[in-house]
């Protein structure tokens, strides 16, 4: 497949929506995906098999595609139909979720998918936030429980991110 074929690969966007919280104005800024922060459950586009295992994707990972056609963040063979599939994190699409995005879904990352479709996302540690009023940094936020809270010493207020939800859309 040539460059033109690669550009036409299906793309999926991960959209996130934390409920209104107090404090941080930048609640979801992935720290360059260096941690196993992008944890997805994937479905084979050929046979429809949904993997029981969560896949840990990191932007810095690269695996060669079969036949020397380039590389992707992750390449895997479906256990049911044996088809080789791949998914690539598109680094240029990573965007922060800002205070003005509160209460709505926003695309924070896009994936180029070849034979795979993301069906679920599991937030982990590695998110960062900044107090909207104080500028206080909050690093290594763990969203595994879909909620996070802390205390901002500068503003003497409780801060948090609550009820994180997500969806995938084709783009």
FIKOLVO-800802 format. One record per residue: residue number from 1; y, x, z of N, C-alpha, C in turn. Coordinates in nm, 4 decimals. Last residue first. Layout:
PAFI / NUM / Y / X / Z / Y / X / Z / Y / X / Z
...
//
This chain:
PAFI / 171 / 0.9622 / -1.3967 / 1.2121 / 1.0941 / -1.3697 / 1.1574 / 1.0822 / -1.3056 / 1.0198
PAFI / 170 / 0.8096 / -1.6154 / 1.4414 / 0.7976 / -1.5372 / 1.3176 / 0.9371 / -1.5168 / 1.2610
PAFI / 169 / 0.8274 / -1.5717 / 1.7942 / 0.8665 / -1.6443 / 1.6737 / 0.8449 / -1.5546 / 1.5538
PAFI / 168 / 0.7044 / -1.6157 / 2.1181 / 0.7055 / -1.5338 / 1.9976 / 0.7427 / -1.6226 / 1.8804
PAFI / 167 / 0.8549 / -1.6375 / 2.4413 / 0.7858 / -1.6973 / 2.3283 / 0.7942 / -1.5995 / 2.2137
PAFI / 166 / 0.8865 / -1.6534 / 2.8017 / 0.8947 / -1.5870 / 2.6716 / 0.8284 / -1.6725 / 2.5656
PAFI / 165 / 1.0482 / -1.6429 / 3.1228 / 0.9576 / -1.7037 / 3.0259 / 0.9794 / -1.6337 / 2.8922
PAFI / 164 / 1.1055 / -1.5849 / 3.4566 / 1.1069 / -1.5231 / 3.3238 / 1.0036 / -1.5933 / 3.2361
PAFI / 163 / 1.2074 / -1.6826 / 3.7143 / 1.1355 / -1.7652 / 3.6166 / 1.1442 / -1.7101 / 3.4741
PAFI / 162 / 1.4922 / -1.4722 / 3.7769 / 1.3945 / -1.5725 / 3.8176 / 1.3324 / -1.6429 / 3.6974
PAFI / 161 / 1.6441 / -1.2024 / 3.9230 / 1.6015 / -1.2549 / 3.7929 / 1.4855 / -1.3482 / 3.8250
PAFI / 160 / 1.9179 / -1.1395 / 4.1517 / 1.7808 / -1.1635 / 4.1107 / 1.7665 / -1.2096 / 3.9678
PAFI / 159 / 2.0890 / -1.0538 / 4.4565 / 2.0822 / -1.0588 / 4.3106 / 1.9375 / -1.0824 / 4.2701
PAFI / 158 / 2.3037 / -1.1270 / 4.7242 / 2.1667 / -1.1210 / 4.6761 / 2.1705 / -1.1320 / 4.5231
PAFI / 157 / 2.5931 / -0.9296 / 4.8020 / 2.5272 / -1.0520 / 4.7572 / 2.3835 / -1.0237 / 4.7160
PAFI / 156 / 2.7881 / -0.7283 / 4.8364 / 2.7277 / -0.7939 / 4.9541 / 2.6647 / -0.9285 / 4.9167
PAFI / 155 / 2.8769 / -0.5727 / 4.6378 / 2.9315 / -0.7086 / 4.6414 / 2.8795 / -0.7881 / 4.7603
PAFI / 154 / 2.7442 / -0.3313 / 4.7071 / 2.8863 / -0.3303 / 4.6714 / 2.9495 / -0.4686 / 4.6820
PAFI / 153 / 2.4724 / -0.3927 / 4.7479 / 2.5548 / -0.3483 / 4.8608 / 2.7043 / -0.3575 / 4.8305
PAFI / 152 / 2.2789 / -0.6369 / 4.6407 / 2.3842 / -0.5512 / 4.5872 / 2.4792 / -0.5177 / 4.7021
PAFI / 151 / 1.9337 / -0.6667 / 4.6755 / 2.0632 / -0.6881 / 4.7393 / 2.1623 / -0.5885 / 4.6829
PAFI / 150 / 1.6902 / -0.8494 / 4.4819 / 1.7358 / -0.7300 / 4.5520 / 1.8695 / -0.7655 / 4.6164
PAFI / 149 / 1.4114 / -0.9845 / 4.3004 / 1.5373 / -0.9964 / 4.3735 / 1.5641 / -0.8687 / 4.4521
PAFI / 148 / 1.2323 / -1.1387 / 4.0371 / 1.2729 / -1.0140 / 4.1042 / 1.3993 / -1.0430 / 4.1813
PAFI / 147 / 0.9583 / -1.2955 / 3.8681 / 1.0770 / -1.3030 / 3.9517 / 1.1056 / -1.1647 / 4.0104
PAFI / 146 / 0.7197 / -1.2518 / 3.7430 / 0.8190 / -1.3347 / 3.6721 / 0.9470 / -1.3560 / 3.7519
PAFI / 145 / 0.5564 / -1.0596 / 3.8451 / 0.5518 / -1.1910 / 3.9121 / 0.6501 / -1.2905 / 3.8512
PAFI / 144 / 0.6357 / -0.8460 / 3.6852 / 0.4986 / -0.8964 / 3.6755 / 0.4850 / -1.0353 / 3.7372
PAFI / 143 / 0.8729 / -0.7094 / 3.6751 / 0.8766 / -0.8537 / 3.6480 / 0.7370 / -0.9144 / 3.6341
PAFI / 142 / 1.0326 / -0.4602 / 3.8432 / 0.8994 / -0.5081 / 3.8107 / 0.9042 / -0.6605 / 3.7965
PAFI / 141 / 1.2712 / -0.2224 / 3.7554 / 1.2481 / -0.3600 / 3.7995 / 1.1107 / -0.4049 / 3.7515
PAFI / 140 / 1.3862 / 0.0394 / 3.7355 / 1.2419 / 0.0169 / 3.7514 / 1.2109 / -0.1196 / 3.8126
PAFI / 139 / 1.7125 / -0.0039 / 3.8866 / 1.6166 / 0.0579 / 3.7946 / 1.4730 / 0.0249 / 3.8321
PAFI / 138 / 2.0252 / -0.1166 / 3.8874 / 1.8961 / -0.1522 / 3.9463 / 1.7909 / -0.1042 / 3.8467
PAFI / 137 / 2.3576 / -0.0076 / 3.9466 / 2.2351 / -0.0020 / 3.8664 / 2.1130 / -0.0416 / 3.9489
PAFI / 136 / 2.6533 / -0.1916 / 3.9790 / 2.5430 / -0.1296 / 4.0518 / 2.4180 / -0.1266 / 3.9636
PAFI / 135 / 2.8665 / -0.3243 / 3.8786 / 2.8175 / -0.2112 / 3.7999 / 2.7030 / -0.1385 / 3.8681
PAFI / 134 / 2.9743 / -0.5519 / 3.9956 / 2.9829 / -0.4244 / 4.0673 / 2.9457 / -0.3026 / 3.9832
PAFI / 133 / 2.9381 / -0.7693 / 3.8240 / 3.0682 / -0.7479 / 3.8866 / 3.0833 / -0.6077 / 3.9444
PAFI / 132 / 2.6773 / -0.7364 / 3.7280 / 2.7839 / -0.7793 / 3.6373 / 2.9222 / -0.7500 / 3.6945
PAFI / 131 / 2.4645 / -0.4682 / 3.7912 / 2.5436 / -0.5752 / 3.8514 / 2.6626 / -0.6092 / 3.7632
PAFI / 130 / 2.2074 / -0.4157 / 3.5623 / 2.3328 / -0.3654 / 3.6161 / 2.4099 / -0.4839 / 3.6720
PAFI / 129 / 1.8614 / -0.3258 / 3.5274 / 1.9723 / -0.4212 / 3.5283 / 2.0950 / -0.3526 / 3.5866
PAFI / 128 / 1.5488 / -0.2616 / 3.3632 / 1.6651 / -0.2177 / 3.4388 / 1.7723 / -0.3256 / 3.4293
PAFI / 127 / 1.1907 / -0.2392 / 3.3665 / 1.3139 / -0.3031 / 3.3244 / 1.4270 / -0.2504 / 3.4122
PAFI / 126 / 0.9634 / -0.1325 / 3.4750 / 1.0316 / -0.0561 / 3.3725 / 1.1559 / -0.1224 / 3.3170
PAFI / 125 / 0.6660 / -0.3310 / 3.5178 / 0.7762 / -0.2512 / 3.5701 / 0.8438 / -0.1808 / 3.4530
PAFI / 124 / 0.6092 / -0.6098 / 3.2968 / 0.5640 / -0.5121 / 3.3950 / 0.6856 / -0.4481 / 3.4595
PAFI / 123 / 0.5218 / -0.9189 / 3.1426 / 0.6219 / -0.8212 / 3.1845 / 0.5666 / -0.7332 / 3.2955
PAFI / 122 / 0.3100 / -0.9956 / 2.9003 / 0.3043 / -0.9796 / 3.0451 / 0.4085 / -0.8757 / 3.0860
PAFI / 121 / 0.2703 / -1.2352 / 2.6476 / 0.3419 / -1.1168 / 2.6943 / 0.3347 / -1.1133 / 2.8455
PAFI / 120 / 0.0660 / -1.3609 / 2.3814 / 0.1142 / -1.3662 / 2.5185 / 0.1760 / -1.2314 / 2.5550
PAFI / 119 / 0.0198 / -1.3266 / 2.1130 / 0.0095 / -1.4631 / 2.1654 / 0.0577 / -1.4741 / 2.3099
PAFI / 118 / 0.0894 / -1.1513 / 1.8141 / 0.1021 / -1.1562 / 1.9600 / 0.0978 / -1.3016 / 2.0071
PAFI / 117 / -0.1480 / -1.0974 / 1.5677 / -0.0383 / -1.1849 / 1.6075 / -0.0286 / -1.1828 / 1.7590
PAFI / 116 / -0.2569 / -0.8819 / 1.3027 / -0.2509 / -0.9207 / 1.4435 / -0.1340 / -1.0144 / 1.4659
PAFI / 115 / -0.2292 / -0.8061 / 1.0409 / -0.3590 / -0.8575 / 1.0842 / -0.3648 / -0.8976 / 1.2298
PAFI / 114 / 0.0307 / -0.6364 / 1.1224 / -0.0610 / -0.6367 / 1.0088 / -0.1982 / -0.6781 / 1.0600
PAFI / 113 / 0.3606 / -0.6757 / 1.2285 / 0.2200 / -0.7060 / 1.2551 / 0.1402 / -0.7098 / 1.1255
PAFI / 112 / 0.6238 / -0.5378 / 1.3852 / 0.5666 / -0.5532 / 1.2519 / 0.4163 / -0.5647 / 1.2725
PAFI / 111 / 0.8285 / -0.6943 / 1.6284 / 0.7070 / -0.6200 / 1.5973 / 0.6705 / -0.6430 / 1.4515
PAFI / 110 / 1.1358 / -0.6777 / 1.8115 / 1.0548 / -0.7299 / 1.7008 / 0.9380 / -0.6360 / 1.6764
PAFI / 109 / 1.3070 / -0.7778 / 2.1107 / 1.2311 / -0.6781 / 2.0346 / 1.1546 / -0.7490 / 1.9227
PAFI / 108 / 1.4551 / -0.9830 / 2.2065 / 1.4857 / -0.8508 / 2.2605 / 1.4075 / -0.7402 / 2.1896
PAFI / 107 / 1.6015 / -1.2864 / 2.1249 / 1.5094 / -1.1843 / 2.0777 / 1.5507 / -1.0503 / 2.1358
PAFI / 106 / 1.6446 / -1.5289 / 2.3756 / 1.7067 / -1.4266 / 2.2916 / 1.5998 / -1.3262 / 2.2514
PAFI / 105 / 1.6911 / -1.8529 / 2.5093 / 1.6018 / -1.7519 / 2.4560 / 1.6803 / -1.6555 / 2.3682
PAFI / 104 / 1.9178 / -1.9096 / 2.7856 / 1.8703 / -1.9342 / 2.6493 / 1.7753 / -1.8226 / 2.6075
PAFI / 103 / 2.0254 / -1.8458 / 3.0348 / 1.9810 / -1.9837 / 3.0110 / 1.9409 / -2.0129 / 2.8669
PAFI / 102 / 2.2363 / -1.5803 / 2.9310 / 2.1689 / -1.6550 / 3.0366 / 2.1413 / -1.7990 / 2.9951
PAFI / 101 / 2.3833 / -1.4251 / 2.7710 / 2.2628 / -1.4833 / 2.7112 / 2.1888 / -1.5731 / 2.8090
PAFI / 100 / 2.5781 / -1.3115 / 2.9239 / 2.6196 / -1.4215 / 2.8355 / 2.5007 / -1.4874 / 2.7643
PAFI / 99 / 2.4318 / -1.1049 / 3.0449 / 2.4718 / -1.2211 / 3.1249 / 2.5108 / -1.3390 / 3.0372
PAFI / 98 / 2.1791 / -0.9927 / 2.8028 / 2.3034 / -0.9845 / 2.8796 / 2.3334 / -1.1132 / 2.9563
PAFI / 97 / 1.9226 / -0.8081 / 2.7177 / 1.9467 / -0.9484 / 2.7506 / 2.0640 / -0.9477 / 2.8475
PAFI / 96 / 1.9400 / -0.5625 / 2.4532 / 1.9449 / -0.6052 / 2.5931 / 1.9600 / -0.7566 / 2.6041
PAFI / 95 / 1.6996 / -0.4967 / 2.1920 / 1.8324 / -0.5409 / 2.2351 / 1.8285 / -0.5798 / 2.3825
PAFI / 94 / 1.5362 / -0.3387 / 1.9313 / 1.5412 / -0.3548 / 2.0766 / 1.6844 / -0.3847 / 2.1191
PAFI / 93 / 1.5222 / -0.2788 / 1.6642 / 1.5447 / -0.4192 / 1.6988 / 1.5549 / -0.4419 / 1.8492
PAFI / 92 / 1.4538 / -0.0185 / 1.6187 / 1.5918 / -0.0559 / 1.5872 / 1.6229 / -0.2002 / 1.6248
PAFI / 91 / 1.1772 / -0.0104 / 1.6712 / 1.2728 / 0.0403 / 1.7706 / 1.4161 / -0.0041 / 1.7450
PAFI / 90 / 0.9344 / -0.2202 / 1.6414 / 1.0475 / -0.1809 / 1.5577 / 1.1638 / -0.1416 / 1.6486
PAFI / 89 / 0.6062 / -0.1453 / 1.7062 / 0.7313 / -0.1841 / 1.7705 / 0.8444 / -0.1332 / 1.6823
PAFI / 88 / 0.3369 / -0.2610 / 1.5178 / 0.4366 / -0.1556 / 1.5309 / 0.5595 / -0.2122 / 1.6002
PAFI / 87 / -0.0091 / -0.3022 / 1.4854 / 0.1171 / -0.3584 / 1.5311 / 0.2119 / -0.2420 / 1.5556
PAFI / 86 / -0.3037 / -0.3659 / 1.2851 / -0.2042 / -0.2797 / 1.3487 / -0.0811 / -0.3599 / 1.3901
PAFI / 85 / -0.6609 / -0.3697 / 1.2262 / -0.5313 / -0.4353 / 1.2373 / -0.4336 / -0.3401 / 1.3050
PAFI / 84 / -0.9619 / -0.3720 / 1.0592 / -0.8616 / -0.2866 / 1.1205 / -0.7263 / -0.3561 / 1.1125
PAFI / 83 / -1.2300 / -0.5931 / 1.1366 / -1.1146 / -0.5633 / 1.0522 / -1.0172 / -0.4729 / 1.1279
PAFI / 82 / -1.4506 / -0.6822 / 1.2811 / -1.4397 / -0.5393 / 1.2476 / -1.3234 / -0.5040 / 1.1551
PAFI / 81 / -1.4772 / -0.9316 / 1.3931 / -1.4920 / -0.9207 / 1.2475 / -1.4794 / -0.7775 / 1.1948
PAFI / 80 / -1.4812 / -0.8762 / 1.6781 / -1.5611 / -0.9814 / 1.6174 / -1.5840 / -0.9592 / 1.4685
PAFI / 79 / -1.3118 / -0.6695 / 1.7455 / -1.4505 / -0.6629 / 1.7928 / -1.5395 / -0.7665 / 1.7260
PAFI / 78 / -1.0930 / -0.5180 / 1.5190 / -1.1340 / -0.6433 / 1.5838 / -1.2815 / -0.6329 / 1.6223
PAFI / 77 / -0.9492 / -0.2099 / 1.5859 / -1.0496 / -0.2796 / 1.5072 / -1.0912 / -0.4036 / 1.5854
PAFI / 76 / -0.6053 / -0.1094 / 1.5890 / -0.7310 / -0.1448 / 1.6550 / -0.8210 / -0.2200 / 1.5596
PAFI / 75 / -0.3223 / 0.0800 / 1.6461 / -0.4179 / 0.0391 / 1.5439 / -0.5471 / 0.0070 / 1.6183
PAFI / 74 / 0.0158 / 0.0844 / 1.7419 / -0.1231 / 0.0675 / 1.7811 / -0.2052 / 0.0213 / 1.6613
PAFI / 73 / 0.2387 / 0.1708 / 1.5996 / 0.2350 / 0.1907 / 1.7437 / 0.0918 / 0.1788 / 1.7951
PAFI / 72 / 0.1336 / 0.3359 / 1.2979 / 0.1803 / 0.2184 / 1.3716 / 0.1735 / 0.2504 / 1.5197
PAFI / 71 / 0.1673 / 0.5089 / 0.9817 / 0.1256 / 0.4972 / 1.1207 / 0.1833 / 0.3695 / 1.1804
PAFI / 70 / 0.0327 / 0.5683 / 0.6526 / 0.1402 / 0.5728 / 0.7510 / 0.0857 / 0.5631 / 0.8917
PAFI / 69 / -0.1986 / 0.5598 / 0.5083 / -0.0880 / 0.4723 / 0.4678 / 0.0272 / 0.4719 / 0.5660
PAFI / 68 / -0.4465 / 0.6930 / 0.5229 / -0.3225 / 0.7694 / 0.5174 / -0.2012 / 0.6892 / 0.4752
PAFI / 67 / -0.6691 / 0.5361 / 0.5619 / -0.6343 / 0.5710 / 0.4247 / -0.5017 / 0.6448 / 0.4113
PAFI / 66 / -0.5535 / 0.3632 / 0.8476 / -0.6656 / 0.4013 / 0.7623 / -0.6166 / 0.4321 / 0.6206
PAFI / 65 / -0.2739 / 0.4986 / 1.0240 / -0.3393 / 0.3871 / 0.9572 / -0.4499 / 0.4418 / 0.8671
PAFI / 64 / -0.2490 / 0.6799 / 1.3321 / -0.2532 / 0.6765 / 1.1856 / -0.3250 / 0.5517 / 1.1339
PAFI / 63 / -0.0288 / 0.5861 / 1.5944 / -0.1666 / 0.6034 / 1.5502 / -0.1692 / 0.5943 / 1.3980
PAFI / 62 / 0.1918 / 0.6569 / 1.8511 / 0.1757 / 0.6471 / 1.7065 / 0.0307 / 0.6760 / 1.6721
PAFI / 61 / 0.4211 / 0.5878 / 2.1173 / 0.2844 / 0.6016 / 2.0664 / 0.2815 / 0.5843 / 1.9156
PAFI / 60 / 0.6771 / 0.5266 / 2.1965 / 0.6502 / 0.6658 / 2.1596 / 0.5084 / 0.6871 / 2.1072
PAFI / 59 / 0.6614 / 0.2593 / 2.2690 / 0.7354 / 0.2963 / 2.1498 / 0.6998 / 0.4368 / 2.1028
PAFI / 58 / 0.3514 / 0.1368 / 2.3721 / 0.4684 / 0.2178 / 2.4042 / 0.5315 / 0.2626 / 2.2737
PAFI / 57 / 0.1483 / -0.1264 / 2.4842 / 0.2151 / -0.0624 / 2.3718 / 0.3366 / 0.0143 / 2.4221
PAFI / 56 / -0.1527 / -0.2326 / 2.5965 / -0.0328 / -0.1627 / 2.6430 / 0.0280 / -0.0872 / 2.5254
PAFI / 55 / -0.3100 / -0.5402 / 2.5811 / -0.2843 / -0.4156 / 2.5098 / -0.1510 / -0.3577 / 2.5554
PAFI / 54 / -0.5549 / -0.7021 / 2.7742 / -0.4134 / -0.6840 / 2.7465 / -0.3950 / -0.5478 / 2.6817
PAFI / 53 / -0.8568 / -0.8513 / 2.6618 / -0.7863 / -0.7400 / 2.7232 / -0.6398 / -0.7396 / 2.6819
PAFI / 52 / -0.9539 / -1.0487 / 2.5073 / -0.9449 / -1.0773 / 2.6501 / -0.8647 / -0.9701 / 2.7214
PAFI / 51 / -0.8123 / -1.1334 / 2.1942 / -0.8665 / -1.0300 / 2.2820 / -0.8494 / -1.0707 / 2.4271
PAFI / 50 / -0.9033 / -1.3960 / 2.0001 / -0.7992 / -1.3517 / 2.0928 / -0.8644 / -1.2542 / 2.1896
PAFI / 49 / -0.9887 / -1.4383 / 1.6635 / -1.0346 / -1.3926 / 1.7947 / -0.9156 / -1.3446 / 1.8776
PAFI / 48 / -0.9273 / -1.5029 / 1.4031 / -0.8687 / -1.5847 / 1.5093 / -0.9106 / -1.5452 / 1.6496
PAFI / 47 / -0.9986 / -1.3522 / 1.1833 / -1.1000 / -1.4419 / 1.2394 / -1.0479 / -1.5304 / 1.3529
PAFI / 46 / -0.7443 / -1.2432 / 1.0949 / -0.8554 / -1.2677 / 1.0038 / -0.9526 / -1.3719 / 1.0595
PAFI / 45 / -0.5677 / -1.1928 / 1.2964 / -0.5246 / -1.2852 / 1.1920 / -0.6355 / -1.3202 / 1.0947
PAFI / 44 / -0.6484 / -1.1774 / 1.6325 / -0.6818 / -1.1274 / 1.4989 / -0.6428 / -1.2333 / 1.3961
PAFI / 43 / -0.4028 / -1.1667 / 1.8837 / -0.5017 / -1.2476 / 1.8118 / -0.5233 / -1.1868 / 1.6739
PAFI / 42 / -0.3263 / -1.0112 / 2.2021 / -0.3183 / -1.0217 / 2.0566 / -0.4320 / -1.1037 / 1.9981
PAFI / 41 / -0.1064 / -0.9720 / 2.4642 / -0.2378 / -1.0222 / 2.4279 / -0.2282 / -1.0569 / 2.2799
PAFI / 40 / 0.0837 / -0.6857 / 2.5707 / 0.0611 / -0.8043 / 2.4890 / -0.0842 / -0.8443 / 2.4841
PAFI / 39 / 0.3326 / -0.5190 / 2.7194 / 0.1927 / -0.5529 / 2.7414 / 0.1679 / -0.6880 / 2.6745
PAFI / 38 / 0.5421 / -0.2894 / 2.7311 / 0.5173 / -0.3923 / 2.6319 / 0.3680 / -0.4247 / 2.6347
PAFI / 37 / 0.5282 / -0.0888 / 2.9169 / 0.6066 / -0.2075 / 2.9478 / 0.5798 / -0.3218 / 2.8512
PAFI / 36 / 0.4327 / 0.1703 / 3.0113 / 0.3499 / 0.0679 / 2.9469 / 0.4101 / -0.0696 / 2.9723
PAFI / 35 / 0.7459 / 0.3395 / 2.9410 / 0.6408 / 0.2978 / 3.0326 / 0.5518 / 0.1985 / 2.9590
PAFI / 34 / 0.9194 / 0.3546 / 2.7307 / 0.8428 / 0.4732 / 2.7646 / 0.7307 / 0.4422 / 2.8628
PAFI / 33 / 1.0990 / 0.1674 / 2.6274 / 0.9563 / 0.1413 / 2.6171 / 0.8717 / 0.2654 / 2.6456
PAFI / 32 / 1.3621 / 0.2152 / 2.6962 / 1.3072 / 0.2824 / 2.5784 / 1.1567 / 0.2650 / 2.5624
PAFI / 31 / 1.3615 / 0.0211 / 2.9256 / 1.4006 / 0.1614 / 2.9285 / 1.3247 / 0.2375 / 2.8201
PAFI / 30 / 1.4863 / -0.2952 / 2.8416 / 1.3705 / -0.2063 / 2.8461 / 1.4164 / -0.0611 / 2.8396
PAFI / 29 / 1.6790 / -0.4869 / 3.0243 / 1.6989 / -0.3775 / 2.9311 / 1.5776 / -0.2866 / 2.9388
PAFI / 28 / 1.7607 / -0.7590 / 3.1513 / 1.6372 / -0.7150 / 3.0890 / 1.6625 / -0.6090 / 2.9831
PAFI / 27 / 2.0067 / -0.8287 / 3.2846 / 1.8796 / -0.8378 / 3.3532 / 1.7589 / -0.7787 / 3.2817
PAFI / 26 / 2.2909 / -0.7609 / 3.3301 / 2.2093 / -0.7036 / 3.2243 / 2.0642 / -0.7101 / 3.2687
PAFI / 25 / 2.4122 / -0.8547 / 3.5484 / 2.4592 / -0.9073 / 3.4222 / 2.3781 / -0.8553 / 3.3060
PAFI / 24 / 2.2882 / -0.9449 / 3.8635 / 2.2838 / -0.8561 / 3.7483 / 2.3253 / -0.9228 / 3.6190
PAFI / 23 / 2.3939 / -1.2247 / 4.0224 / 2.4129 / -1.0820 / 4.0219 / 2.4007 / -1.0136 / 3.8884
PAFI / 22 / 2.1488 / -1.4711 / 4.0405 / 2.2777 / -1.4236 / 4.0872 / 2.2824 / -1.2741 / 4.0673
PAFI / 21 / 2.0143 / -1.6341 / 3.7513 / 2.0005 / -1.5644 / 3.8784 / 2.1386 / -1.5229 / 3.9221
PAFI / 20 / 1.8710 / -1.8692 / 3.5402 / 1.9939 / -1.8149 / 3.5982 / 1.9645 / -1.7528 / 3.7337
PAFI / 19 / 1.5604 / -1.7521 / 3.4026 / 1.6477 / -1.8570 / 3.4550 / 1.7677 / -1.7912 / 3.5205
PAFI / 18 / 1.5113 / -1.5531 / 3.1129 / 1.5052 / -1.5670 / 3.2574 / 1.5990 / -1.6788 / 3.3007
PAFI / 17 / 1.3594 / -1.5394 / 2.8266 / 1.4536 / -1.6327 / 2.8866 / 1.4331 / -1.6337 / 3.0378
PAFI / 16 / 1.2909 / -1.3755 / 2.5135 / 1.2779 / -1.3893 / 2.6575 / 1.3902 / -1.4748 / 2.7129
PAFI / 15 / 1.0928 / -1.3215 / 2.2288 / 1.2133 / -1.3808 / 2.2850 / 1.1897 / -1.4067 / 2.4325
PAFI / 14 / 0.9791 / -1.1027 / 2.0003 / 0.9571 / -1.1422 / 2.1391 / 1.0881 / -1.1924 / 2.1953
PAFI / 13 / 0.8977 / -1.1761 / 1.6661 / 0.9991 / -1.1377 / 1.7633 / 0.9591 / -1.1881 / 1.9008
PAFI / 12 / 0.7061 / -1.0469 / 1.4025 / 0.7154 / -1.1405 / 1.5137 / 0.8189 / -1.0875 / 1.6112
PAFI / 11 / 0.6509 / -1.0187 / 1.0570 / 0.7191 / -0.9713 / 1.1763 / 0.7239 / -1.0835 / 1.2782
PAFI / 10 / 0.4279 / -0.9181 / 0.7975 / 0.4773 / -1.0211 / 0.8890 / 0.5407 / -0.9592 / 1.0131
PAFI / 9 / 0.5517 / -0.6850 / 0.5515 / 0.4538 / -0.7217 / 0.6543 / 0.5130 / -0.8282 / 0.7461
PAFI / 8 / 0.7221 / -0.5861 / 0.3644 / 0.6953 / -0.7288 / 0.3569 / 0.5943 / -0.7752 / 0.4625
PAFI / 7 / 0.7246 / -0.3159 / 0.3976 / 0.8446 / -0.3891 / 0.4357 / 0.8206 / -0.5399 / 0.4394
PAFI / 6 / 0.4791 / -0.2506 / 0.2835 / 0.4979 / -0.2346 / 0.4267 / 0.6195 / -0.3141 / 0.4740
PAFI / 5 / 0.5273 / -0.2898 / 0.0106 / 0.4304 / -0.3743 / 0.0793 / 0.4515 / -0.3692 / 0.2305
PAFI / 4 / 0.7140 / -0.0861 / -0.0353 / 0.7539 / -0.2255 / -0.0556 / 0.6583 / -0.3203 / 0.0156
PAFI / 3 / 0.5617 / 0.1420 / 0.0096 / 0.6716 / 0.1108 / 0.1006 / 0.7138 / -0.0343 / 0.0866
PAFI / 2 / 0.2217 / 0.0485 / -0.0745 / 0.3442 / 0.1254 / -0.0845 / 0.4474 / 0.0812 / 0.0173
PAFI / 1 / -0.1171 / 0.0835 / 0.0000 / 0.0000 / 0.0000 / 0.0000 / 0.1236 / 0.0881 / 0.0000
//
